[in-house]
Amino acid sequence: MGRTYEKCGDDVHELVRRSIDMHHPELSKAGVTFALLFAHSAVDEEGEVKGPALTAGGYPAAAVSRIVGLKDRTKGLADAEIVIDGDGWMDLNPKAKLALIDHELTHFLVRQGEGGPALDDLKRPLLKLRRHDIQAGWFIEVAQRHGEAAQEVRQAREIMDGRGQMCFPWLMPAGERSDMLTPGRKRGKTTTEAAVTAVP
């Protein structure tokens, strides 16, 4: 049996509402609507899983997000779609579930027009996708062979220098970990950008 899909339940919709209220009020203000789906892995005749439920760029993904096109919006579909790996979702604790939802919502930016959100021909908000701040595509053996000359090592150093406290708190002395969560703290932006979890 191939990959299957199902609509997410009210609990996931509630997490989306909570995350929007806490971190993405611009989505609510613009009236952006979301379709939320679970994807489940394909299985063979013996019921063995044949691969990940979702992929992005050939790699397993916890979730994928996309902007719904005008044609599908005309059919009555939502403005945006988030598909979650339903097989992995149940293994996440509540904090991890909320963090994943927040991550996917952060991909959506509302385009601005004169005096407010830009609208499409259906008077629905126009969106654009935000890329990840950091993208890592590394080969360990290349890093081992070339050291500092390898992009793997240079990118790792850039991440550690610019966002190490935030991304790798377990590498910090215990006394220094509290300030990494200080709201509004400014950190340097790295130059390596793209999508790791999945924005097709």
C-alpha positions in Angstrom: 0.0 0.0 0.0 1.3 3.4 -0.9 1.6 6.5 1.3 -1.7 7.5 2.9 -3.1 10.7 4.2 -5.6 11.8 6.8 -6.8 15.1 8.2 -5.3 16.1 11.5 -7.5 16.2 14.5 -8.7 19.1 16.7 -5.6 18.7 18.9 -3.3 19.7 16.0 -5.5 22.6 15.0 -5.4 23.8 18.6 -1.6 23.7 18.5 -1.6 25.8 15.4 -4.0 28.3 17.0 -1.8 28.5 20.1 1.4 28.9 18.1 -0.2 31.7 15.9 -1.4 33.5 19.0 2.0 33.3 20.7 4.4 33.8 17.8 2.6 34.6 14.5 -0.2 37.1 15.0 0.3 38.5 11.5 -1.1 35.2 10.1 -4.3 35.6 12.2 -4.6 39.3 11.4 -4.4 38.5 7.7 -7.0 35.7 8.0 -4.7 33.0 6.7 -6.3 29.6 6.7 -4.5 26.2 7.0 -5.1 22.7 5.8 -3.4 20.2 8.2 -2.7 16.6 7.2 -0.9 13.6 8.5 1.1 11.5 6.0 1.8 7.8 6.7 4.5 5.7 5.2 3.9 3.2 2.4 4.0 -0.4 3.5 4.7 -3.6 1.6 2.5 -6.8 1.6 3.9 -7.9 4.9 3.1 -4.6 6.5 6.8 -3.5 6.6 7.4 0.2 6.2 9.0 1.0 2.8 10.3 4.4 3.5 9.7 7.7 5.3 6.3 9.2 5.3 7.6 12.5 4.0 10.8 13.6 2.3 12.3 16.9 1.2 15.2 16.8 -1.3 15.4 13.1 -0.8 15.8 13.3 3.0 13.2 12.3 5.6 11.2 15.3 6.8 9.1 15.8 10.0 6.8 18.1 8.1 6.4 19.9 4.8 4.7 23.2 4.0 3.4 24.8 0.9 1.3 27.8 -0.3 -1.9 26.7 -1.9 -2.2 28.1 -5.5 -5.0 30.3 -6.7 -6.7 27.5 -8.7 -7.0 25.3 -5.5 -8.1 28.3 -3.4 -10.9 28.9 -6.0 -12.0 25.3 -5.2 -12.4 26.3 -1.6 -9.2 25.0 -0.2 -7.1 26.7 2.4 -4.4 29.3 1.8 -1.6 27.1 3.1 -1.0 23.5 3.8 1.1 21.7 6.4 1.6 18.0 6.1 3.1 16.2 9.1 4.8 12.8 9.4 2.0 11.1 11.2 4.1 8.1 12.0 6.7 10.2 13.9 4.1 12.6 15.4 3.1 10.2 18.1 6.7 9.9 19.3 7.0 13.6 20.0 6.3 15.0 23.4 3.9 18.0 23.7 6.8 20.6 23.7 8.3 19.0 20.6 4.9 19.0 18.8 4.4 22.7 19.5 8.0 23.4 18.3 7.4 21.6 15.1 4.2 23.5 14.4 6.0 26.8 15.2 8.7 25.8 12.8 6.3 25.2 9.9 4.3 28.3 10.6 7.5 30.4 10.5 7.9 29.4 6.9 4.8 31.5 6.0 5.2 35.3 5.5 2.3 37.5 4.6 3.0 39.8 1.6 2.3 43.4 2.3 0.5 45.8 0.1 -0.7 49.4 0.5 -2.3 49.6 3.9 -2.2 46.0 4.8 -1.8 42.4 3.4 -1.6 42.0 -0.3 -4.5 40.0 -1.7 -5.0 37.7 -4.6 -8.0 37.7 -7.1 -10.1 36.0 -4.5 -9.3 38.6 -1.9 -7.3 36.1 0.0 -3.9 37.0 1.6 -0.8 36.5 -0.6 1.9 34.5 1.1 5.6 33.8 0.5 7.8 31.1 1.9 10.6 32.0 4.3 13.7 29.8 3.9 15.6 28.4 6.9 18.3 30.6 8.4 20.8 27.7 8.4 21.2 24.8 5.9 23.6 22.0 6.4 24.5 19.5 3.7 27.7 17.8 4.9 29.8 14.8 4.2 31.8 13.7 7.3 34.5 12.1 5.3 35.1 15.3 3.4 35.5 17.2 6.7 37.9 14.5 7.9 40.0 14.7 4.7 40.1 18.5 4.3 39.7 20.0 7.7 39.4 23.8 7.7 39.3 23.9 3.9 36.1 21.9 3.8 32.8 23.8 3.6 31.5 21.3 6.2 34.0 22.6 8.8 33.6 26.2 7.8 29.8 26.1 8.0 30.0 24.3 11.3 32.3 26.9 12.7 30.1 29.7 11.4 27.1 28.2 13.1 28.9 27.7 16.3 30.3 31.2 16.3 27.1 32.9 15.3 24.4 30.8 16.9 26.1 28.1 18.9 24.5 29.0 22.2 21.0 28.8 20.6 21.5 25.7 18.5 23.8 23.6 20.6 23.1 24.5 24.3 24.4 21.1 25.5 27.9 22.2 24.4 27.9 25.1 26.8 28.9 25.2 30.4 25.8 24.9 32.6 26.2 28.4 34.0 26.0 30.0 30.6 22.8 28.3 29.3 20.2 30.5 30.8 20.9 33.6 28.7 20.5 31.7 25.4 16.7 31.8 26.0 16.5 35.5 26.8 13.7 37.0 24.7 14.8 39.5 22.1 18.5 38.8 22.3 20.1 39.6 19.0 22.4 37.2 17.4 24.4 37.3 14.2 22.7 35.9 11.0 24.6 33.2 9.2 25.0 33.3 5.5 24.0 29.7 4.9 20.4 29.5 3.9 17.9 26.9 2.6 15.3 24.4 3.7 16.1 21.3 5.7 12.7 20.3 6.8 10.8 20.7 3.8 9.4 23.5 1.8 8.9 22.1 -1.7 
